[in-house]
Amino acid sequence: MINPSRPQDIINQAEAMKTHYTFDKLGEIKHKTLLIAASHDRQTPVSVMEEMNKKMPNSELKIIYEAGHFMTLSRASEVNKIILDFLEN
């Protein structure tokens, strides 16, 4: 977990993302998977999530509109409903 009071945590995460590329292995994920995107997310744009969805055979993509990268905080009840609906089906 990132500790906002420790800048080194953010630097470490950025370094890990530069060297740990697994996008080409997404097709190996066979389990049912829920992807949730936010329409205003600049860190992980909807277009990236759509590509992930195409590569994963059992994935389902939901988009939360008018939300950004921290949608789990700003739109928690909507995110929770999407997750619960996914788990119930």
N, CA, C and O atoms as a GROMACS GRO file, in nm:
protein
  356
    1MET      N    1   0.083  -0.117   0.000
    1MET     CA    2   0.000   0.000   0.000
    1MET      C    3   0.088   0.124   0.000
    1MET      O    4   0.193   0.128   0.064
    2ILE      N    5   0.044   0.225  -0.072
    2ILE     CA    6   0.120   0.349  -0.078
    2ILE      C    7   0.090   0.434   0.044
    2ILE      O    8  -0.026   0.457   0.079
    3ASN      N    9   0.195   0.480   0.108
    3ASN     CA   10   0.181   0.572   0.219
    3ASN      C   11   0.206   0.712   0.165
    3ASN      O   12   0.319   0.743   0.126
    4PRO      N   13   0.104   0.798   0.161
    4PRO     CA   14   0.121   0.930   0.099
    4PRO      C   15   0.225   1.017   0.168
    4PRO      O   16   0.271   1.115   0.110
    5SER      N   17   0.262   0.983   0.290
    5SER     CA   18   0.363   1.062   0.359
    5SER      C   19   0.505   1.018   0.324
    5SER      O   20   0.602   1.078   0.370
    6ARG      N   21   0.515   0.913   0.245
    6ARG     CA   22   0.647   0.863   0.206
    6ARG      C   23   0.662   0.869   0.054
    6ARG      O   24   0.618   0.777  -0.015
    7PRO      N   25   0.722   0.974   0.002
    7PRO     CA   26   0.740   0.987  -0.143
    7PRO      C   27   0.812   0.868  -0.205
    7PRO      O   28   0.789   0.835  -0.322
    8GLN      N   29   0.900   0.804  -0.129
    8GLN     CA   30   0.973   0.689  -0.184
    8GLN      C   31   0.879   0.577  -0.224
    8GLN      O   32   0.908   0.503  -0.318
    9ASP      N   33   0.766   0.563  -0.156
    9ASP     CA   34   0.667   0.461  -0.193
    9ASP      C   35   0.614   0.486  -0.334
    9ASP      O   36   0.597   0.392  -0.412
   10ILE      N   37   0.587   0.610  -0.366
   10ILE     CA   38   0.537   0.645  -0.499
   10ILE      C   39   0.645   0.621  -0.604
   10ILE      O   40   0.616   0.570  -0.712
   11ILE      N   41   0.768   0.656  -0.572
   11ILE     CA   42   0.879   0.633  -0.664
   11ILE      C   43   0.897   0.483  -0.688
   11ILE      O   44   0.915   0.441  -0.802
   12ASN      N   45   0.892   0.403  -0.583
   12ASN     CA   46   0.906   0.258  -0.596
   12ASN      C   47   0.797   0.199  -0.684
   12ASN      O   48   0.823   0.112  -0.767
   13GLN      N   49   0.673   0.246  -0.665
   13GLN     CA   50   0.563   0.194  -0.746
   13GLN      C   51   0.583   0.230  -0.893
   13GLN      O   52   0.561   0.146  -0.980
   14ALA      N   53   0.624   0.352  -0.920
   14ALA     CA   54   0.647   0.394  -1.059
   14ALA      C   55   0.757   0.311  -1.123
   14ALA      O   56   0.745   0.271  -1.240
   15GLU      N   57   0.863   0.283  -1.050
   15GLU     CA   58   0.972   0.200  -1.102
   15GLU      C   59   0.923   0.058  -1.133
   15GLU      O   60   0.958   0.001  -1.236
   16ALA      N   61   0.842   0.002  -1.044
   16ALA     CA   62   0.790  -0.133  -1.066
   16ALA      C   63   0.702  -0.138  -1.190
   16ALA      O   64   0.708  -0.235  -1.265
   17MET      N   65   0.622  -0.035  -1.212
   17MET     CA   66   0.534  -0.035  -1.329
   17MET      C   67   0.614  -0.024  -1.459
   17MET      O   68   0.569  -0.074  -1.562
   18LYS      N   69   0.730   0.039  -1.455
   18LYS     CA   70   0.812   0.051  -1.576
   18LYS      C   71   0.877  -0.082  -1.614
   18LYS      O   72   0.900  -0.108  -1.732
   19THR      N   73   0.906  -0.166  -1.516
   19THR     CA   74   0.981  -0.289  -1.543
   19THR      C   75   0.896  -0.416  -1.540
   19THR      O   76   0.945  -0.522  -1.578
   20HIS      N   77   0.773  -0.406  -1.496
   20HIS     CA   78   0.690  -0.526  -1.480
   20HIS      C   79   0.571  -0.518  -1.576
   20HIS      O   80   0.460  -0.482  -1.536
   21TYR      N   81   0.595  -0.550  -1.703
   21TYR     CA   82   0.492  -0.540  -1.806
   21TYR      C   83   0.430  -0.678  -1.829
   21TYR      O   84   0.500  -0.771  -1.868
   22THR      N   85   0.302  -0.691  -1.805
   22THR     CA   86   0.236  -0.821  -1.822
   22THR      C   87   0.112  -0.813  -1.910
   22THR      O   88   0.033  -0.908  -1.914
   23PHE      N   89   0.094  -0.703  -1.982
   23PHE     CA   90  -0.025  -0.684  -2.065
   23PHE      C   91  -0.043  -0.798  -2.165
   23PHE      O   92  -0.155  -0.840  -2.192
   24ASP      N   93   0.068  -0.847  -2.219
   24ASP     CA   94   0.060  -0.953  -2.320
   24ASP      C   95   0.022  -1.089  -2.260
   24ASP      O   96  -0.002  -1.183  -2.336
   25LYS      N   97   0.016  -1.101  -2.129
   25LYS     CA   98  -0.021  -1.227  -2.065
   25LYS      C   99  -0.166  -1.230  -2.018
   25LYS      O  100  -0.210  -1.328  -1.958
   26LEU      N  101  -0.240  -1.124  -2.043
   26LEU     CA  102  -0.378  -1.117  -1.994
   26LEU      C  103  -0.465  -1.230  -2.048
   26LEU      O  104  -0.557  -1.275  -1.979
   27GLY      N  105  -0.438  -1.277  -2.168
   27GLY     CA  106  -0.515  -1.385  -2.227
   27GLY      C  107  -0.504  -1.516  -2.150
   27GLY      O  108  -0.587  -1.606  -2.168
   28GLU      N  109  -0.404  -1.527  -2.066
   28GLU     CA  110  -0.386  -1.648  -1.985
   28GLU      C  111  -0.482  -1.653  -1.866
   28GLU      O  112  -0.498  -1.758  -1.804
   29ILE      N  113  -0.544  -1.542  -1.835
   29ILE     CA  114  -0.638  -1.537  -1.722
   29ILE      C  115  -0.770  -1.595  -1.768
   29ILE      O  116  -0.839  -1.535  -1.851
   30LYS      N  117  -0.806  -1.709  -1.716
   30LYS     CA  118  -0.927  -1.780  -1.761
   30LYS      C  119  -1.046  -1.759  -1.667
   30LYS      O  120  -1.160  -1.787  -1.704
   31HIS      N  121  -1.020  -1.712  -1.546
   31HIS     CA  122  -1.126  -1.694  -1.448
   31HIS      C  123  -1.216  -1.576  -1.485
   31HIS      O  124  -1.173  -1.483  -1.553
   32LYS      N  125  -1.338  -1.583  -1.439
   32LYS     CA  126  -1.430  -1.472  -1.456
   32LYS      C  127  -1.371  -1.350  -1.384
   32LYS      O  128  -1.335  -1.358  -1.266
   33THR      N  129  -1.362  -1.239  -1.455
   33THR     CA  130  -1.293  -1.121  -1.402
   33THR      C  131  -1.376  -0.996  -1.427
   33THR      O  132  -1.429  -0.976  -1.536
   34LEU      N  133  -1.385  -0.913  -1.326
   34LEU     CA  134  -1.454  -0.784  -1.338
   34LEU      C  135  -1.351  -0.674  -1.352
   34LEU      O  136  -1.259  -0.662  -1.271
   35LEU      N  137  -1.368  -0.593  -1.455
   35LEU     CA  138  -1.285  -0.474  -1.474
   35LEU      C  139  -1.375  -0.353  -1.457
   35LEU      O  140  -1.483  -0.347  -1.515
   36ILE      N  141  -1.331  -0.258  -1.378
   36ILE     CA  142  -1.409  -0.136  -1.358
   36ILE      C  143  -1.322  -0.018  -1.401
   36ILE      O  144  -1.211   0.001  -1.352
   37ALA      N  145  -1.375   0.060  -1.494
   37ALA     CA  146  -1.304   0.177  -1.545
   37ALA      C  147  -1.379   0.303  -1.506
   37ALA      O  148  -1.500   0.300  -1.481
   38ALA      N  149  -1.307   0.413  -1.502
   38ALA     CA  150  -1.367   0.544  -1.476
   38ALA      C  151  -1.347   0.630  -1.601
   38ALA      O  152  -1.236   0.637  -1.654
   39SER      N  153  -1.452   0.694  -1.645
   39SER     CA  154  -1.447   0.768  -1.772
   39SER      C  155  -1.345   0.882  -1.772
   39SER      O  156  -1.299   0.922  -1.879
   40HIS      N  157  -1.310   0.935  -1.657
   40HIS     CA  158  -1.215   1.047  -1.651
   40HIS      C  159  -1.082   1.006  -1.587
   40HIS      O  160  -1.009   1.091  -1.537
   41ASP      N  161  -1.052   0.878  -1.590
   41ASP     CA  162  -0.927   0.828  -1.532
   41ASP      C  163  -0.813   0.852  -1.630
   41ASP      O  164  -0.811   0.794  -1.738
   42ARG      N  165  -0.719   0.938  -1.592
   42ARG     CA  166  -0.605   0.966  -1.680
   42ARG      C  167  -0.491   0.868  -1.658
   42ARG      O  168  -0.406   0.853  -1.746
   43GLN      N  169  -0.486   0.802  -1.543
   43GLN     CA  170  -0.380   0.704  -1.518
   43GLN      C  171  -0.407   0.573  -1.591
   43GLN      O  172  -0.315   0.512  -1.646
   44THR      N  173  -0.532   0.530  -1.594
   44THR     CA  174  -0.572   0.408  -1.664
   44THR      C  175  -0.696   0.441  -1.747
   44THR      O  176  -0.808   0.418  -1.702
   45PRO      N  177  -0.676   0.494  -1.867
   45PRO     CA  178  -0.790   0.536  -1.949
   45PRO      C  179  -0.882   0.420  -1.987
   45PRO      O  180  -0.842   0.303  -1.987
   46VAL      N  181  -1.006   0.454  -2.018
   46VAL     CA  182  -1.104   0.354  -2.060
   46VAL      C  183  -1.051   0.273  -2.178
   46VAL      O  184  -1.075   0.153  -2.186
   47SER      N  185  -0.979   0.338  -2.269
   47SER     CA  186  -0.926   0.265  -2.386
   47SER      C  187  -0.833   0.151  -2.344
   47SER      O  188  -0.833   0.046  -2.408
   48VAL      N  189  -0.756   0.170  -2.240
   48VAL     CA  190  -0.668   0.064  -2.189
   48VAL      C  191  -0.751  -0.048  -2.129
   48VAL      O  192  -0.724  -0.166  -2.151
   49MET      N  193  -0.852  -0.011  -2.053
   49MET     CA  194  -0.940  -0.111  -1.992
   49MET      C  195  -1.016  -0.190  -2.100
   49MET      O  196  -1.039  -0.309  -2.084
   50GLU      N  197  -1.054  -0.123  -2.208
   50GLU     CA  198  -1.121  -0.193  -2.318
   50GLU      C  199  -1.028  -0.294  -2.384
   50GLU      O  200  -1.070  -0.404  -2.420
   51GLU      N  201  -0.901  -0.258  -2.400
   51GLU     CA  202  -0.803  -0.352  -2.455
   51GLU      C  203  -0.784  -0.471  -2.361
   51GLU      O  204  -0.774  -0.585  -2.407
   52MET      N  205  -0.777  -0.445  -2.232
   52MET     CA  206  -0.765  -0.554  -2.134
   52MET      C  207  -0.886  -0.646  -2.145
   52MET      O  208  -0.872  -0.768  -2.144
   53ASN      N  209  -1.003  -0.588  -2.156
   53ASN     CA  210  -1.127  -0.666  -2.166
   53ASN      C  211  -1.125  -0.756  -2.290
   53ASN      O  212  -1.171  -0.870  -2.284
   54LYS      N  213  -1.073  -0.705  -2.400
   54LYS     CA  214  -1.064  -0.785  -2.524
   54LYS      C  215  -0.969  -0.903  -2.508
   54LYS      O  216  -0.994  -1.011  -2.562
   55LYS      N  217  -0.861  -0.882  -2.434
   55LYS     CA  218  -0.760  -0.987  -2.419
   55LYS      C  219  -0.799  -1.096  -2.319
   55LYS      O  220  -0.748  -1.207  -2.325
   56MET      N  221  -0.888  -1.064  -2.227
   56MET     CA  222  -0.926  -1.158  -2.122
   56MET      C  223  -1.057  -1.226  -2.160
   56MET      O  224  -1.160  -1.160  -2.168
   57PRO      N  225  -1.055  -1.357  -2.183
   57PRO     CA  226  -1.172  -1.426  -2.237
   57PRO      C  227  -1.296  -1.424  -2.149
   57PRO      O  228  -1.408  -1.428  -2.202
   58ASN      N  229  -1.283  -1.418  -2.019
   58ASN     CA  230  -1.399  -1.420  -1.929
   58ASN      C  231  -1.411  -1.291  -1.849
   58ASN      O  232  -1.451  -1.294  -1.732
   59SER      N  233  -1.378  -1.180  -1.911
   59SER     CA  234  -1.385  -1.054  -1.837
   59SER      C  235  -1.511  -0.977  -1.873
   59SER      O  236  -1.572  -0.995  -1.979
   60GLU      N  237  -1.548  -0.892  -1.781
   60GLU     CA  238  -1.664  -0.805  -1.798
   60GLU      C  239  -1.619  -0.665  -1.760
   60GLU      O  240  -1.563  -0.645  -1.652
   61LEU      N  241  -1.643  -0.568  -1.847
   61LEU     CA  242  -1.601  -0.430  -1.822
   61LEU      C  243  -1.720  -0.344  -1.788
   61LEU      O  244  -1.820  -0.341  -1.860
   62LYS      N  245  -1.710  -0.273  -1.677
   62LYS     CA  246  -1.810  -0.174  -1.637
   62LYS      C  247  -1.741  -0.039  -1.632
   62LYS      O  248  -1.627  -0.027  -1.586
   63ILE      N  249  -1.810   0.062  -1.679
   63ILE     CA  250  -1.754   0.198  -1.680
   63ILE      C  251  -1.838   0.287  -1.589
   63ILE      O  252  -1.961   0.291  -1.600
   64ILE      N  253  -1.771   0.358  -1.502
   64ILE     CA  254  -1.837   0.456  -1.417
   64ILE      C  255  -1.811   0.592  -1.481
   64ILE      O  256  -1.696   0.637  -1.490
   65TYR      N  257  -1.916   0.657  -1.524
   65TYR     CA  258  -1.904   0.784  -1.594
   65TYR      C  259  -1.890   0.900  -1.496
   65TYR      O  260  -1.940   0.896  -1.384
   66GLU      N  261  -1.822   1.004  -1.543
   66GLU     CA  262  -1.798   1.124  -1.463
   66GLU      C  263  -1.720   1.092  -1.335
   66GLU      O  264  -1.744   1.154  -1.231
   67ALA      N  265  -1.628   0.997  -1.344
   67ALA     CA  266  -1.544   0.960  -1.229
   67ALA      C  267  -1.399   0.953  -1.273
   67ALA      O  268  -1.370   0.936  -1.392
   68GLY      N  269  -1.308   0.967  -1.178
   68GLY     CA  270  -1.166   0.961  -1.205
   68GLY      C  271  -1.101   0.840  -1.142
   68GLY      O  272  -1.168   0.745  -1.102
   69HIS      N  273  -0.969   0.844  -1.135
   69HIS     CA  274  -0.889   0.730  -1.092
   69HIS      C  275  -0.926   0.680  -0.951
   69HIS      O  276  -0.917   0.560  -0.924
   70PHE      N  277  -0.967   0.769  -0.864
   70PHE     CA  278  -1.001   0.729  -0.727
   70PHE      C  279  -1.150   0.708  -0.710
   70PHE      O  280  -1.209   0.748  -0.609
   71MET      N  281  -1.212   0.644  -0.808
   71MET     CA  282  -1.356   0.620  -0.806
   71MET      C  283  -1.400   0.535  -0.687
   71MET      O  284  -1.513   0.546  -0.641
   72THR      N  285  -1.310   0.452  -0.637
   72THR     CA  286  -1.347   0.369  -0.521
   72THR      C  287  -1.370   0.455  -0.397
   72THR      O  288  -1.436   0.412  -0.303
   73LEU      N  289  -1.317   0.575  -0.397
   73LEU     CA  290  -1.342   0.668  -0.287
   73LEU      C  291  -1.456   0.763  -0.320
   73LEU      O  292  -1.547   0.783  -0.240
   74SER      N  293  -1.450   0.822  -0.440
   74SER     CA  294  -1.549   0.924  -0.475
   74SER      C  295  -1.685   0.866  -0.512
   74SER      O  296  -1.787   0.935  -0.500
   75ARG      N  297  -1.688   0.742  -0.558
   75ARG     CA  298  -1.813   0.678  -0.600
   75ARG      C  299  -1.826   0.540  -0.537
   75ARG      O  300  -1.865   0.444  -0.604
   76ALA      N  301  -1.793   0.531  -0.410
   76ALA     CA  302  -1.784   0.402  -0.340
   76ALA      C  303  -1.912   0.320  -0.350
   76ALA      O  304  -1.905   0.200  -0.374
   77SER      N  305  -2.027   0.380  -0.331
   77SER     CA  306  -2.151   0.302  -0.332
   77SER      C  307  -2.178   0.244  -0.471
   77SER      O  308  -2.228   0.132  -0.482
   78GLU      N  309  -2.146   0.318  -0.575
   78GLU     CA  310  -2.165   0.267  -0.711
   78GLU      C  311  -2.068   0.153  -0.742
   78GLU      O  312  -2.106   0.052  -0.800
   79VAL      N  313  -1.943   0.170  -0.702
   79VAL     CA  314  -1.842   0.064  -0.721
   79VAL      C  315  -1.884  -0.060  -0.644
   79VAL      O  316  -1.876  -0.171  -0.697
   80ASN      N  317  -1.926  -0.043  -0.520
   80ASN     CA  318  -1.969  -0.157  -0.438
   80ASN      C  319  -2.085  -0.231  -0.502
   80ASN      O  320  -2.087  -0.354  -0.502
   81LYS      N  321  -2.181  -0.158  -0.556
   81LYS     CA  322  -2.296  -0.222  -0.622
   81LYS      C  323  -2.252  -0.304  -0.743
   81LYS      O  324  -2.299  -0.416  -0.763
   82ILE      N  325  -2.162  -0.249  -0.822
   82ILE     CA  326  -2.111  -0.321  -0.939
   82ILE      C  327  -2.042  -0.451  -0.895
   82ILE      O  328  -2.063  -0.556  -0.955
   83ILE      N  329  -1.961  -0.442  -0.792
   83ILE     CA  330  -1.890  -0.561  -0.743
   83ILE      C  331  -1.988  -0.664  -0.688
   83ILE      O  332  -1.977  -0.783  -0.718
   84LEU      N  333  -2.083  -0.620  -0.607
   84LEU     CA  334  -2.181  -0.714  -0.551
   84LEU      C  335  -2.265  -0.780  -0.660
   84LEU      O  336  -2.290  -0.900  -0.653
   85ASP      N  337  -2.309  -0.703  -0.759
   85ASP     CA  338  -2.385  -0.761  -0.871
   85ASP      C  339  -2.302  -0.865  -0.944
   85ASP      O  340  -2.354  -0.971  -0.982
   86PHE      N  341  -2.175  -0.837  -0.965
   86PHE     CA  342  -2.085  -0.930  -1.033
   86PHE      C  343  -2.072  -1.059  -0.953
   86PHE      O  344  -2.078  -1.169  -1.009
   87LEU      N  345  -2.054  -1.047  -0.823
   87LEU     CA  346  -2.036  -1.164  -0.738
   87LEU      C  347  -2.163  -1.249  -0.726
   87LEU      O  348  -2.155  -1.370  -0.709
   88GLU      N  349  -2.278  -1.185  -0.735
   88GLU     CA  350  -2.404  -1.257  -0.724
   88GLU      C  351  -2.439  -1.334  -0.851
   88GLU      O  352  -2.518  -1.428  -0.846
   89ASN      N  353  -2.381  -1.298  -0.962
   89ASN     CA  354  -2.414  -1.365  -1.090
   89ASN      C  355  -2.318  -1.472  -1.123
   89ASN      O  356  -2.331  -1.538  -1.227
   0.00000   0.00000   0.00000
